[in-house]
Amino acid sequence: MSQNPHIFIVDDEAPAREMVGDYLKMHGFGVTLCDGGKSLRKEIEGCTPDLVVLDLNMPEEDGLSIIRDLKSKINVPVIMLTATASPIDRVVGLELGADDYVAKPCELRELMARIRSVLRRSGPAKAAAPEPASAKAEKEQLVRFGTKWLDLEAQALRDDEGNEHPLTASEFGLLKVFAANPKRVLSRERLLELANARDAEAFDRAVDLRIMRIRRKIEFDPTKPSVIRTIRGGGYLFSPTGDKA
C-alpha cells in the first residue's frame, strides 16, 4: 500500500479542482476529487484522507458547515481555499478546526508547501515525503512529462530507466514553465515571458520549433501530442500524463 499522503480536494469548480489535483499527483500525492460536501462524505466512507483541501465558497453547501461536520466525525487536517471569503469566515473556519488557508486563485507551489507543513504538524505517519517513483522526488525536483521525468535540479530529462536525454537550455526553460503551470493554456508570448526567453530568436515560430523538438522526446506518440497539446487560438497546454481531461 502506498505511503504517499492522500489528499481530498473539494471544489465545485471542475477546472480548479482538476488543476490542483494534477499538480499534486505530479508530485507524488494520492488525490481524490470531490465537487462538494455530499461527494466528500461518500468518498470518506471508503477512504480516510490524510488532508482535505476545501473551497469555502460553494453554492450547494458552504465550506464552514462542511468543516464543522467533518471535524465532528474524524480528526483530519483541513486547508481552506478562500476566494471572496471575508476575514471573519477565515477566523470562523480556523476556530472550527481548519489548520490553514490559502487565497484563490492559489499559487500551486505555495499550496503544496502549506500541505506539507500541515502534514508534518499532524503527525509523523502522515508527514512521509511523497515520491513519484524515484528517491530524488522527495525534494520535489522530479516532474512527469509523458514518457520521461524532468529533473529540475539537474536540468536533465530522463526515462524510467534513468537514461538521460539531451535538452537545450531553451527546451529546459520551456519545460520548467510547463511544470509550474499544469493544465493552464499558455500563449506563445506568455511562454517566452515566463521562460525569460526574449532574445533574438524568441518569435512564435521559434517556440513552435522548440516544442516540436520537445514532443519528440516526451510524447507517447509525437504525431498525436497529448502531453503538450496545441490549443487553437490559445497556445499550449501541459497535461503531465497525457490525459485529455
C-alpha positions as CSV (number, residue, x, y, z in Angstrom):
1,M,0.0,0.0,0.0
2,S,1.3,3.4,-0.9
3,Q,2.8,5.6,1.9
4,N,2.2,8.7,0.0
5,P,-0.3,11.1,1.7
6,H,-3.8,11.0,0.2
7,I,-5.4,14.4,-0.4
8,F,-9.1,15.1,-0.9
9,I,-9.8,18.2,-3.0
10,V,-13.3,19.7,-2.5
11,D,-14.3,22.4,-5.0
12,D,-17.4,22.8,-7.1
13,E,-15.4,24.3,-10.0
14,A,-14.1,21.4,-12.0
15,P,-11.1,23.2,-13.7
16,A,-9.9,24.5,-10.3
17,R,-10.0,21.1,-8.5
18,E,-8.5,19.3,-11.5
19,M,-5.7,21.8,-11.8
20,V,-4.8,21.3,-8.1
21,G,-5.3,17.6,-8.3
22,D,-3.0,17.3,-11.4
23,Y,-0.3,19.3,-9.7
24,L,-0.3,17.2,-6.5
25,K,-0.4,14.0,-8.5
26,M,2.5,15.2,-10.5
27,H,4.5,15.5,-7.2
28,G,3.5,12.0,-5.9
29,F,0.4,12.6,-3.8
30,G,-2.6,10.4,-3.9
31,V,-5.6,12.5,-4.9
32,T,-9.4,12.2,-4.8
33,L,-11.6,15.0,-6.3
34,C,-14.9,15.9,-4.8
35,D,-17.4,18.5,-6.1
36,G,-19.0,19.3,-2.8
37,G,-19.9,18.1,0.7
38,K,-22.1,15.2,-0.5
39,S,-19.4,13.6,-2.6
40,L,-16.8,14.2,0.1
41,R,-18.9,12.3,2.7
42,K,-19.4,9.4,0.2
43,E,-15.6,9.2,-0.5
44,I,-14.7,9.3,3.2
45,E,-16.9,6.2,3.8
46,G,-14.4,4.2,1.7
47,C,-11.1,6.0,2.4
48,T,-9.9,8.3,5.2
49,P,-7.8,11.2,3.7
50,D,-4.6,12.5,5.2
51,L,-5.7,16.0,4.5
52,V,-8.6,17.9,2.9
53,V,-8.2,20.9,0.7
54,L,-11.6,22.6,0.9
55,D,-13.1,25.6,-1.1
56,L,-15.1,27.7,1.4
57,N,-17.4,29.2,-1.2
58,M,-19.6,26.6,-2.8
59,P,-23.3,27.1,-3.7
60,E,-24.7,23.8,-2.5
61,E,-23.2,23.7,0.9
62,D,-20.7,26.2,2.2
63,G,-17.2,25.2,3.4
64,L,-17.8,26.2,7.0
65,S,-20.6,23.8,7.5
66,I,-18.6,21.1,5.9
67,I,-15.6,21.8,8.2
68,R,-18.0,21.6,11.2
69,D,-19.5,18.3,10.1
70,L,-16.1,16.8,9.1
71,K,-14.3,17.7,12.3
72,S,-17.2,16.3,14.4
73,K,-16.6,12.9,12.8
74,I,-12.9,12.5,12.1
75,N,-9.7,14.3,13.0
76,V,-8.4,15.2,9.6
77,P,-6.3,18.3,8.7
78,V,-8.2,20.8,6.6
79,I,-6.7,23.6,4.4
80,M,-9.3,26.2,3.3
81,L,-9.3,27.8,-0.1
82,T,-10.8,31.3,0.1
83,A,-11.7,33.5,-2.9
84,T,-14.2,36.0,-1.7
85,A,-14.4,34.9,1.9
86,S,-14.2,37.7,4.4
87,P,-11.6,37.7,7.3
88,I,-14.4,36.6,9.6
89,D,-15.1,33.5,7.6
90,R,-11.4,32.6,7.8
91,V,-11.4,33.2,11.6
92,V,-14.6,31.0,12.0
93,G,-13.0,28.3,9.8
94,L,-9.9,28.3,12.0
95,E,-12.0,28.2,15.1
96,L,-14.0,25.3,13.7
97,G,-10.7,23.4,13.4
98,A,-9.3,24.2,10.0
99,D,-5.5,24.1,10.0
100,D,-4.6,26.7,7.4
101,Y,-6.0,28.7,4.5
102,V,-4.7,29.8,1.0
103,A,-6.3,32.6,-1.1
104,K,-7.7,31.7,-4.5
105,P,-6.6,31.7,-7.2
106,C,-3.8,29.8,-5.4
107,E,-0.2,29.7,-6.3
108,L,0.3,25.9,-6.6
109,R,3.8,25.8,-5.1
110,E,2.6,27.7,-2.1
111,L,-0.4,25.4,-1.6
112,M,1.8,22.3,-1.8
113,A,4.2,23.9,0.8
114,R,1.2,24.5,3.1
115,I,0.0,21.0,2.6
116,R,3.4,19.6,3.5
117,S,3.7,21.9,6.6
118,V,0.2,20.8,7.9
119,L,1.0,17.1,7.3
120,R,4.3,17.5,9.2
121,R,2.4,19.1,12.1
122,S,-0.4,16.5,12.1
123,G,1.9,13.5,12.8
124,P,5.0,11.6,11.6
125,A,3.0,8.9,9.8
126,K,1.3,11.5,7.5
127,A,4.5,13.5,7.0
128,A,6.2,10.9,4.8
129,A,7.6,12.6,1.8
130,P,5.7,11.7,-1.3
131,E,7.8,10.1,-4.1
132,P,6.6,9.7,-7.6
133,A,8.8,6.6,-8.4
134,S,12.2,8.0,-7.6
135,A,14.1,8.7,-4.4
136,K,15.0,12.2,-5.7
137,A,11.4,13.2,-5.9
138,E,11.3,13.8,-2.1
139,K,12.9,17.2,-2.9
140,E,10.1,17.9,-5.4
141,Q,12.6,18.0,-8.2
142,L,11.1,15.4,-10.5
143,V,8.2,16.2,-12.7
144,R,6.5,13.7,-15.1
145,F,6.4,14.6,-18.7
146,G,4.7,11.8,-20.6
147,T,7.4,9.1,-21.2
148,K,10.1,11.0,-19.3
149,W,10.9,12.7,-15.9
150,L,12.3,16.2,-15.8
151,D,14.9,16.7,-13.1
152,L,14.6,20.4,-12.2
153,E,17.7,20.4,-10.1
154,A,20.0,18.7,-12.6
155,Q,18.2,20.3,-15.6
156,A,18.0,16.9,-17.2
157,L,15.4,14.8,-18.9
158,R,15.4,11.1,-18.1
159,D,13.4,8.0,-18.9
160,D,12.1,5.4,-16.4
161,E,15.4,3.5,-16.6
162,G,17.4,6.6,-15.7
163,N,18.9,7.2,-19.1
164,E,19.4,10.9,-19.8
165,H,18.0,12.5,-23.0
166,P,19.8,15.8,-24.0
167,L,18.0,19.1,-23.6
168,T,19.0,22.5,-24.9
169,A,18.8,25.4,-22.4
170,S,15.8,26.8,-24.2
171,E,14.0,23.5,-24.2
172,F,14.6,23.1,-20.4
173,G,13.3,26.7,-19.9
174,L,10.0,25.8,-21.6
175,L,9.6,22.5,-19.8
176,K,10.2,24.3,-16.4
177,V,7.5,26.8,-17.3
178,F,5.0,24.0,-18.2
179,A,5.9,22.1,-15.0
180,A,4.9,25.1,-12.9
181,N,1.7,25.6,-14.9
182,P,0.0,22.3,-15.5
183,K,-3.5,22.3,-17.1
184,R,-3.1,26.0,-18.0
185,V,-3.3,27.3,-21.5
186,L,-0.2,29.4,-22.1
187,S,0.2,31.7,-25.2
188,R,3.5,31.8,-27.0
189,E,4.1,35.3,-25.7
190,R,3.4,34.1,-22.1
191,L,5.7,31.1,-22.5
192,L,8.5,33.4,-23.6
193,E,7.9,35.8,-20.8
194,L,7.9,33.0,-18.1
195,A,11.0,31.3,-19.7
196,N,12.9,34.6,-19.8
197,A,13.5,33.9,-23.5
198,R,13.1,37.3,-25.0
199,D,16.1,37.0,-27.2
200,A,16.7,37.4,-31.0
201,E,15.1,34.1,-31.8
202,A,12.1,34.5,-29.5
203,F,9.4,34.6,-32.1
204,D,6.2,32.5,-32.3
205,R,7.8,30.2,-34.9
206,A,10.8,29.6,-32.6
207,V,8.6,28.5,-29.8
208,D,6.8,26.1,-32.2
209,L,10.0,24.5,-33.3
210,R,11.3,24.1,-29.7
211,I,8.0,22.4,-28.7
212,M,8.2,20.2,-31.7
213,R,11.7,19.0,-30.6
214,I,10.4,18.5,-27.0
215,R,7.5,16.5,-28.2
216,R,9.8,14.0,-30.0
217,K,11.4,13.4,-26.6
218,I,8.4,13.1,-24.3
219,E,5.2,12.2,-26.2
220,F,3.8,8.7,-26.3
221,D,3.1,9.4,-30.0
222,P,4.7,12.7,-31.2
223,T,2.4,12.7,-34.2
224,K,-0.6,12.9,-31.8
225,P,0.7,15.0,-28.9
226,S,-1.2,14.6,-25.7
227,V,1.3,15.8,-23.1
228,I,1.9,19.2,-24.6
229,R,-1.2,20.0,-26.6
230,T,-1.8,22.8,-29.1
231,I,-4.9,24.9,-28.2
232,R,-6.2,26.5,-31.4
233,G,-6.0,30.3,-31.0
234,G,-4.7,30.0,-27.4
235,G,-1.2,28.4,-27.3
236,Y,-0.2,25.3,-25.5
237,L,-1.4,23.2,-22.6
238,F,0.6,20.7,-20.5
239,S,-1.1,17.5,-19.2
240,P,1.5,15.6,-17.1
241,T,0.5,12.1,-18.1
242,G,-1.1,12.9,-21.4
243,D,-4.7,12.7,-20.3
244,K,-7.3,14.6,-22.4
245,A,-9.4,15.9,-19.5
